[in-house]
Amino acid sequence: MIRNLIGKFHLFVAPKLFLHTRNFHRINKTDRREFMMSKFGPPIDRSMKILDRSFFQKDVNLLVASFPDPKFLGQFVKTCKPDILYLPSIKHIVPVNENSKGVLLREDIEDINDYKSKLSPITVEKIKEYNISIQPYVLHLDYKFWKTDDILRAVLPEDLISEIPTGFAQAGHVAHLNLRDEFKPYGSLIGQVILDKNSKVETVVDKVDTIDTKFRTFKMNVLAGKDDLQVEQSESGCRFKFDFSKVYWNSRLNTEHERLINQFKPRDVVGDVFAGVGPFAVPAGKKDVLVLANDLNPESFKYLKENIILNHTDSFVKAFNLDGREFIRNSPRLLLEWSTESKTVERKKLIKRRKMNSDSNEKSSTKDYEVTTVNIPKYFSNYVMNLPDSALTFLDEFVGLYSDPKVESVIREIPDFKLPIINVHCFEKYSPHEEPEPSLEELYKRIHKKIVGLIDHEIPLEKCSFHLVRRVAPTKPMFCVSFELPEEVAFRKK
Ligand SMILES: C[S@@+](CC[C@H](N)C(=O)[O-])C[C@H]1O[C@@H](n2cnc3c(N)ncnc32)[C@H](O)[C@@H]1O
């Protein structure tokens, strides 16, 4: 069902520009779309390989209702709505000459000798009453008027225009496309139009190949704009700096980052096994969550440390550069070391106070620091494992997490000790030919079975909570599964 909907979606996105006008009801949709395309659509040149903005010029013949006395203009617009031109990005009130203004009439009212037959009686009446003159009007359209989709439709081969690639992910000033092979020859044309039409984009890149590297980074090809992939991006109230070609970043995960961060409470301890440049760890640290953040990619580790400092979270977030397995295995010991070394962490918050000076009657402000002191707990409340391709396979590393006698004795002594919640991301891909298409419940069962196998312990399915993060492809959903690590698994002797 979901798969079918996604398939059909592509069929209905075509010419967006003209779906907004209000006179839909007059003619059938297809005729109307054709009429609007021929009247307002851009000129077409399918041989264009290098973008020629000056090619996109068009004069559209319309009629304008010109007012000798502008005081009636507002009333006319209100009363005669159905006969007025309403198109996004075209103003319907226009200057007619130096002294007077006019209102553009609906797009299909074109004939100066026969406009009355197309107008509603009330408009005809108002034209007479307000002494309005109807005149020809030429509306000049240029490159600025058309949207990315319209321009690309006018220049790409006809067999490609049903799925124009106008969507992109953005990180800082970089727009990131993932062009299918058939669009690659038109990459720079597509990139240039996207660059022109999105004021915050300064560089457009395309993934060179689809093969994921170990660190989930991709070779990039700069299609348009400046060759600079050093980006700065804001997310969850924090600033992140990184080289987009060397680390993993996906702005589409913003909601997922915030969803989990919202579940963490101040003084929780989180182990972020595949932390990247810190989109979970740094904002969590900012709300006084203690985080041990790890990434194997030396470049991610470098930017993770920079982002921790940049956001003043260095007392709450510690960075590690280990393989995920090694990190999980050693995490209880790393936390004990941290808590033994420091016992508490402090967060200094700058407080500005404004006060009235009683002598001079003037306001002055003083700066003060409010210090929050947090005792470092000795056990984890959460782990985050966002490496959806393979994170599940790391789960066996949690077997015997607290089996080390030193760790076990410390943990067992804590009266209110809680077992950690493991938040593990995964894809549960299925064949597009699978009939019937598996339901979400069926996919949950498949993931649950893998988890039980990996930790070698039965957990009731209802004790796992599943969250559909997004579909990276119609049959490749990404989930986050959260479950409490069973005590028997955590303390099992290795
Ligand atoms: C999908 S990214 C997620 C990054 C970040 N948590 C986020 O949400 O944007 C996965 C991260 O895992 C790191 N990684 C890959 N294999 C790893 C391993 N074996 N151990 C630790 N980190 C690994 C990659 O470098 C990458 O930064």
The ligand as an ORCA input file, in Angstrom:
! r2SCAN-3c Opt
* xyz 0 1
  C      25.155      6.786      9.757
  S      26.521      7.631     10.457
  C      25.720      8.366     11.847
  C      26.428      9.538     12.394
  C      25.629     10.333     13.436
  N      25.272      9.533     14.579
  C      24.389     10.916     12.793
  O      23.284     10.621     13.227
  O      24.534     11.706     11.847
  C      27.449      6.328     11.133
  C      28.787      6.731     11.721
  O      29.419      5.541     12.177
  C      30.811      5.632     11.950
  N      31.323      4.252     11.889
  C      31.273      3.386     10.865
  N      31.769      2.193     11.232
  C      32.125      2.314     12.536
  C      32.665      1.411     13.486
  N      32.946      0.162     13.165
  N      32.867      1.859     14.727
  C      32.589      3.135     15.076
  N      32.101      4.042     14.210
  C      31.842      3.628     12.958
  C      30.928      6.399     10.658
  O      32.174      7.038     10.555
  C      29.757      7.384     10.765
  O      30.177      8.614     11.281
*
